[in-house]
Amino acid sequence: MSGLARVLLARGSAVSGSDQKESTAVEVLRTLGARISVGHAAENLRLSGENPTAVVTSFAAIPQDNPELVAAREAGIPVIRRSDLLGELMEGYTQVLLAGTHGKTSTTSMTVNALQQAGEDPSFAIGGQLNRAGTNAHHGTGKAFVAEADESDASLLRYRPDVAVVTNIEPDHLDFFGTPEAYFQVFEDFADRITPTGHLVVCLEDEHAAQMGQRAAQRGIDVLGYGSPAAVERYPEIPAGAVISTEEASAEGTRVTVHLDVAGHSVGLDYLVQVPGHHMVLNSAAALVAGTLAGADPHKLADGLSDFTGVRRRFEYRGAVAAGPQGQEPVEVFDDYAHHPTEVAAVLRAARERVEATTRAGRVVVCFQPHLYSRTMKFQQEFADALSLADVAVVLDIYGAREQPVEGITSRIITDKIPAGTEVFYEPDFSTAAASVVAAVKPGDLVLTMGAGSVTLVAAEILTELEQRFR
């Protein structure tokens, strides 16, 4: 929501609103000219001196009995969803939309960074904050508008993409969709929203995305795929836009070679992906295809990908503390937003890859906070399997977010299922989480705080306690 406020302010609109508490995002918006109140109240509708032309809300986060929404309806002020506003802001631009169950924010961010380094100035709206740009949105002078297409409440069906990327499809958000079939269908419908001259880009390493691409091609949609040579071979009916020939991990990142065949360009490209993990290599290939379809030079896009340093809370480096006899075995601390079993597994594999690439004998230690009772109950075995990829797992209690606690349900439904090969700690007391993690750490370990809730706050505490332990 703050990103759309940034774009509106840059276009000269009067913006007002409210939030539950003060934050850096609130302060930044105020400096840009927004009028923001802390706390929700009906009188906030007139913060700018008169009633607004519309009130924008988020489907999932804001209850319908919010006093500002109630007052707006009583006053006859249109109440629209965030996706409706984003759709309006993108009109007249080449719309590049990034969708998928996992990887939307990272792939969108890579695409933006690559386009910027290629000399373009795209407008964008991202679900995370770009490390280098330090922002989540921008009103650019270029012809492209790059944004995430969120499927969680079917809001991606508001858009008319010229370039639509689908990274993967795996049942999620079943509290909204009800069934996996309904979840899969929203991506089919999204593909049908592509403009007549537009393109669908799918990951051929994901079975559901590739099969969705096959069906879209049969309906006459222009489809391009990306992935490994083996994946490309499995789906010969989908033209390969990007084939990942080689990838070699090191302490600096992953050196990647890709053959690109898009929009008249047939070139081999070599670049560095600084954020570890094969899933990030796949995301970079998607960004290459999308950026080229948006009109940028693929060689310059590759340079931009090498320059990409990541997104806040996506394997975000938080610091390191010297450990070992001469301090030569540092303990690194990272923070990640992963909150679905597939994401958890991918990030833990990336962590293992980094430990091995740096030739340390360290272990992977994760502090995980499950997000939502419904998701935790649905995927309890899958979470346990994913966390077994760590050497040590400290599991906090469930972060309910918009859901009320479920009697008798705690994170023990996960920890009780983690195999014996992983050292497991159930930590129900958030205030002692950092101490529990640090007590399990050894010199050379890599520590991850992980989850979509408040666990991100623990990373700084872990660094402080590590300093005290190893100083």
C-alpha positions in Angstrom: 0.0 0.0 0.0 2.9 2.4 0.8 4.3 1.8 -2.7 1.1 2.9 -4.4 1.0 5.9 -2.2 4.5 6.8 -3.4 3.5 6.5 -7.0 0.3 8.7 -6.4 2.4 11.3 -4.7 4.9 11.4 -7.5 2.0 12.0 -9.9 0.7 14.9 -7.9 -2.2 13.3 -6.1 -3.3 14.2 -2.6 -2.8 11.1 -0.4 -4.0 10.6 3.1 -4.5 7.5 5.3 -4.0 5.7 8.5 -1.9 2.9 10.1 -1.9 1.1 13.4 1.5 2.4 14.4 4.3 4.7 13.5 7.0 3.2 11.2 9.7 4.2 8.9 7.3 3.8 5.9 4.8 6.2 7.5 7.5 8.8 8.2 8.9 8.6 4.6 5.4 9.1 3.2 4.8 12.1 5.4 8.1 13.7 4.1 6.8 13.1 0.5 3.5 14.9 1.3 1.1 12.3 2.6 -1.1 13.1 5.6 -1.2 10.0 7.8 -2.9 9.4 11.2 -1.9 6.6 13.6 -5.0 4.7 14.6 -8.2 4.1 12.6 -11.1 6.5 13.0 -13.9 7.8 10.8 -12.6 11.4 11.0 -9.4 10.3 9.2 -11.3 10.5 5.9 -10.9 14.3 6.0 -7.2 14.4 6.8 -6.6 16.3 3.6 -9.4 18.8 4.3 -12.1 17.2 2.3 -13.5 13.8 1.5 -11.3 11.7 -0.7 -12.4 10.6 -4.2 -11.8 7.0 -3.2 -10.7 4.9 -0.2 -8.2 2.1 -1.0 -8.1 -1.0 1.1 -6.5 -4.4 1.2 -8.8 -7.4 1.1 -7.0 -9.6 3.6 -5.6 -7.1 6.1 -8.5 -4.7 6.8 -11.8 -6.0 8.3 -15.0 -4.7 6.8 -16.1 -3.2 10.1 -13.1 -0.8 10.1 -14.5 2.6 11.1 -13.0 4.4 8.0 -14.5 1.8 5.6 -17.9 2.1 7.4 -17.8 5.9 7.2 -16.8 5.9 3.5 -19.7 3.7 2.6 -22.1 5.8 4.5 -20.8 8.9 2.8 -21.1 7.3 -0.7 -17.3 7.4 -1.2 -16.1 4.5 -3.5 -14.1 1.8 -1.6 -11.7 0.1 -4.0 -9.1 -2.6 -3.5 -5.4 -2.1 -3.8 -5.4 -4.2 -7.0 -8.0 -1.9 -8.6 -5.8 1.1 -7.9 -2.7 -0.6 -9.2 -4.5 -1.6 -12.4 -5.5 2.1 -13.0 -1.9 3.3 -12.3 -0.5 0.8 -14.9 -2.9 1.9 -17.7 -1.0 3.2 -20.7 2.2 1.4 -19.8 3.7 -1.8 -21.0 2.5 -4.0 -18.2 5.1 -6.6 -16.9 3.4 -8.7 -14.2 5.2 -11.3 -12.2 3.0 -14.1 -10.7 3.5 -17.4 -9.0 3.1 -19.1 -5.6 6.7 -18.4 -4.8 9.4 -16.0 -5.9 7.2 -13.1 -7.0 9.0 -10.4 -5.1 12.5 -11.6 -5.9 11.7 -12.0 -9.6 10.0 -8.6 -9.8 12.9 -7.0 -8.1 15.5 -8.6 -10.4 13.5 -7.5 -13.4 13.4 -3.9 -12.1 17.1 -3.8 -11.2 18.0 -5.3 -14.6 15.9 -2.8 -16.5 17.3 0.1 -14.5 20.8 -1.0 -15.2 19.9 -1.4 -18.9 19.2 2.3 -19.0 15.4 2.1 -18.7 13.5 3.9 -16.0 10.5 1.6 -15.3 7.7 2.4 -12.9 7.3 -0.4 -10.4 5.5 -1.7 -7.4 7.1 -4.5 -5.4 6.0 -6.4 -2.3 9.5 -5.9 -0.8 12.1 -3.2 -0.6 15.0 -3.3 -3.1 18.3 -3.3 -1.2 20.1 -1.0 -3.7 17.2 1.4 -4.4 15.9 1.4 -0.9 12.3 1.6 -2.0 9.4 -0.6 -2.9 7.9 1.6 -5.7 8.7 4.3 -8.2 7.0 6.5 -10.8 9.4 6.2 -13.7 9.8 7.9 -17.1 10.1 4.7 -19.1 7.4 2.9 -21.0 7.2 -0.2 -18.7 5.4 -0.7 -15.4 6.7 -3.7 -13.5 4.6 -5.2 -10.6 3.8 -8.3 -8.7 0.5 -10.0 -9.5 -0.8 -11.3 -6.2 -2.9 -14.4 -6.5 -3.8 -14.7 -2.7 -7.2 -13.1 -3.2 -7.5 -13.4 -7.0 -6.6 -9.7 -7.4 -4.2 -10.5 -10.3 -7.3 -10.8 -12.4 -7.6 -7.1 -12.3 -4.6 -6.6 -14.6 -4.1 -6.8 -18.4 -0.4 -7.8 -18.7 1.6 -7.4 -21.9 4.2 -9.7 -20.3 3.1 -12.2 -17.7 5.6 -14.4 -15.9 4.5 -17.4 -13.8 7.3 -18.8 -11.7 5.5 -21.8 -10.2 2.1 -22.9 -9.0 1.5 -24.9 -5.8 -1.7 -24.9 -3.7 -1.8 -22.1 -1.2 -4.2 -19.6 0.3 -6.8 -22.3 0.6 -8.6 -20.2 3.3 -9.6 -18.0 0.4 -9.9 -20.4 -2.5 -11.3 -23.5 -0.7 -9.8 -26.1 -3.0 -6.5 -26.6 -5.0 -8.6 -26.7 -8.2 -9.9 -23.2 -7.6 -6.3 -22.0 -6.8 -5.0 -23.5 -10.1 -7.9 -21.9 -12.0 -6.9 -18.4 -11.1 -3.7 -18.8 -13.0 -5.5 -20.1 -16.0 -7.8 -17.0 -15.9 -4.7 -14.8 -15.4 -3.2 -16.1 -18.6 -6.4 -15.3 -20.4 -6.0 -11.7 -19.3 -2.9 -11.2 -21.4 -3.3 -8.7 -24.2 -3.7 -10.1 -27.8 0.0 -9.2 -28.6 1.3 -10.1 -25.2 3.4 -13.0 -23.9 3.2 -15.6 -21.2 6.5 -16.7 -19.6 6.5 -20.0 -17.6 9.1 -21.9 -15.6 9.6 -25.3 -17.3 11.1 -26.7 -14.1 7.7 -26.4 -12.3 5.2 -29.0 -13.5 2.1 -27.0 -12.9 3.4 -23.8 -14.5 4.6 -25.7 -17.5 1.3 -27.5 -18.0 -0.6 -24.3 -17.6 1.7 -22.9 -20.3 0.9 -25.8 -22.6 -2.9 -25.2 -22.2 -2.4 -21.5 -22.8 -0.5 -22.2 -26.0 -3.4 -24.4 -27.1 -5.7 -21.4 -26.6 -3.5 -19.3 -28.9 -1.5 -17.4 -26.3 2.2 -16.8 -27.1 4.2 -18.8 -24.6 7.9 -18.9 -23.8 9.6 -21.1 -21.2 12.8 -21.0 -19.1 14.8 -23.6 -17.2 17.4 -26.3 -17.4 18.1 -28.2 -20.7 16.3 -31.2 -19.2 13.2 -29.2 -18.4 13.2 -27.6 -21.9 13.4 -31.1 -23.4 10.4 -32.3 -21.4 8.2 -29.6 -23.0 9.3 -29.3 -26.6 6.0 -27.7 -27.6 6.9 -24.6 -25.5 9.6 -22.4 -27.2 12.6 -22.0 -24.9 13.2 -18.3 -24.1 16.1 -19.0 -21.7 18.1 -22.2 -21.2 20.3 -22.3 -18.1 23.4 -24.1 -19.4 25.7 -23.9 -16.4 25.7 -22.6 -12.8 28.7 -22.7 -10.4 28.3 -21.7 -6.8 31.0 -19.7 -4.9 31.3 -17.5 -1.9 30.4 -14.5 -4.1 27.3 -16.1 -5.6 26.4 -18.3 -8.5 28.0 -17.8 -11.9 25.4 -18.6 -14.5 25.5 -19.2 -18.3 22.2 -18.8 -20.1 21.3 -19.0 -23.8 18.5 -16.4 -24.5 16.3 -16.7 -27.6 13.7 -13.9 -27.2 12.3 -11.2 -29.5 14.9 -11.6 -32.2 17.8 -12.0 -29.8 19.7 -15.2 -29.8 22.7 -14.8 -27.5 24.7 -16.5 -24.8 24.9 -14.6 -21.5 27.2 -15.0 -18.5 26.4 -13.2 -15.2 26.6 -13.5 -11.4 23.6 -14.2 -9.2 24.6 -12.8 -5.8 21.7 -14.3 -3.8 22.3 -18.0 -3.3 20.1 -20.9 -4.5 18.9 -22.5 -7.7 15.5 -20.9 -7.3 17.3 -17.5 -7.6 19.0 -18.6 -10.8 15.5 -19.5 -12.2 14.2 -16.1 -11.1 17.1 -14.4 -12.9 16.3 -16.3 -16.1 12.6 -15.2 -15.9 13.8 -11.6 -15.4 16.0 -11.8 -18.5 13.1 -13.0 -20.6 10.7 -10.5 -19.2 13.1 -7.6 -19.6 14.0 -8.5 -23.2 10.3 -8.7 -24.0 9.9 -5.3 -22.5 12.4 -3.9 -25.1 15.7 -3.8 -23.2 19.1 -5.0 -24.4 19.7 -8.5 -23.0 23.5 -7.9 -22.5 22.7 -4.9 -20.3 20.0 -6.8 -18.5 22.6 -9.5 -17.6 24.9 -6.8 -16.3 22.0 -5.5 -14.2 21.4 -9.0 -12.8 25.0 -9.3 -11.7 24.5 -6.0 -9.9 21.4 -7.2 -8.0 22.1 -7.5 -4.3 18.7 -8.7 -3.2 15.5 -7.6 -1.5 14.8 -7.0 2.1 13.9 -10.2 3.9 14.9 -12.4 1.0 18.0 -14.2 2.2 19.0 -10.8 3.6 22.4 -10.6 5.2 22.1 -9.1 8.7 25.6 -9.4 9.9 28.4 -11.7 11.1 30.2 -12.2 14.4 33.8 -13.4 14.6 34.1 -16.8 16.3 36.6 -19.6 16.7 40.0 -19.6 18.3 41.3 -16.7 16.2 37.9 -15.4 15.0 38.4 -17.2 11.7 35.1 -19.1 11.8 32.5 -16.3 11.6 28.8 -16.9 12.4 26.7 -15.3 9.6 23.1 -14.3 10.3 20.5 -14.0 7.5 16.8 -13.2 7.5 14.1 -14.5 5.1 10.4 -14.2 4.6 9.8 -17.9 3.6 6.6 -19.1 5.1 5.5 -22.0 2.8 7.2 -25.4 3.0 8.5 -25.1 -0.6 10.0 -21.7 0.2 11.5 -23.0 3.5 13.1 -25.9 1.7 14.5 -23.7 -1.1 16.1 -21.2 1.3 17.6 -23.9 3.5 19.1 -25.6 0.4 20.5 -22.2 -0.5 22.0 -21.8 3.0 23.6 -25.2 2.7 25.0 -24.2 -0.7 26.5 -21.1 0.8 28.1 -22.9 3.7 29.7 -25.4 1.3 30.8 -22.7 -1.1 32.7 -20.9 1.6 34.6 -24.1 2.6 33.5 -23.8 6.2 32.7 -26.8 8.3 29.7 -25.0 9.7 26.1 -26.0 10.1 22.7 -24.5 9.1 20.7 -23.2 12.1 17.2 -21.9 11.5 14.9 -20.0 13.8 11.4 -20.6 12.1 8.1 -19.0 13.0 5.1 -20.6 11.3 2.6 -18.1 9.8 -1.2 -18.7 10.1 -2.9 -21.5 11.9 -4.6 -22.7 8.8 -1.4 -23.0 6.8 0.4 -24.7 9.7 -2.3 -27.3 10.1 -2.6 -27.9 6.4 1.2 -28.3 5.8 2.5 -29.6 9.2 4.2 -32.6 7.7 5.6 -30.6 4.8 7.0 -28.0 7.2 8.7 -30.8 9.2 10.2 -32.3 6.1 11.5 -28.9 4.9 13.0 -28.0 8.3 14.8 -31.3 8.4 17.2 -29.8 5.8 18.7 -27.7 8.6 21.1 -29.1 11.2 19.4 -27.3 14.0 15.8 -26.0 14.0 14.4 -23.6 16.7 10.7 -23.4 16.1 8.7 -20.5 17.6 4.9 -20.6 18.2 2.5 -19.8 15.4 2.1 -16.2 14.3 -1.6 -15.9 13.8 -1.7 -12.6 11.8 -5.3 -12.2 10.8 -6.4 -15.5 12.3 -7.5 -16.3 15.8 -5.7 -19.0 17.8 -7.0 -22.5 17.4 -7.4 -24.4 20.7 -4.8 -27.1 21.2 -2.7 -26.1 18.1 0.9 -25.1 18.6 4.1 -25.5 16.6 4.6 -28.8 18.3 2.5 -30.3 15.4 5.6 -29.5 13.3 8.4 -30.2 15.8 7.1 -33.6 16.7 7.3 -34.7 13.1 10.9 -33.4 12.3 13.2 -36.5 11.8 15.9 -37.3 14.3 18.7 -36.1 12.1 17.9 -32.5 12.9 18.4 -31.1 16.4 15.0 -29.6 17.3 14.0 -27.0 19.9 10.4 -25.9 20.4 10.5 -22.3 21.8 7.1 -21.0 22.8 8.6 -17.9 24.5 9.4 -15.2 21.9 11.4 -13.2 24.4 14.0 -16.0 24.8 14.1 -17.0 21.2 17.5 -15.3 20.5 19.0 -16.9 23.5 17.8 -20.4 22.5 19.3 -20.0 19.0 22.7 -18.7 20.3 22.9 -21.5 22.8 22.8 -24.0 19.9 25.3 -22.1 17.6 28.9 -23.2 17.0 31.7 -21.3 15.2 31.3 -21.3 11.5 27.5 -21.8 11.5 25.0 -20.0 9.3 21.9 -18.7 11.1 18.6 -18.0 9.5 15.6 -16.3 11.0 12.6 -17.3 8.9 8.9 -16.6 8.6 6.4 -13.9 7.5 5.7 -12.6 11.1 7.7 -11.0 13.9 10.6 -13.4 13.7 12.5 -10.8 11.7 13.0 -8.9 14.9 15.0 -11.8 16.4 17.9 -11.4 13.9 19.3 -8.3 15.6 19.0 -9.9 19.0 20.9 -12.9 17.8 23.7 -10.8 16.6 23.9 -8.9 19.9 23.9 -12.2 21.9 26.5 -13.7 19.6 28.8 -10.7 20.2 28.5 -11.2 24.0 29.2 -14.9 23.7 32.2 -14.8 21.3 33.8 -11.5 22.3 
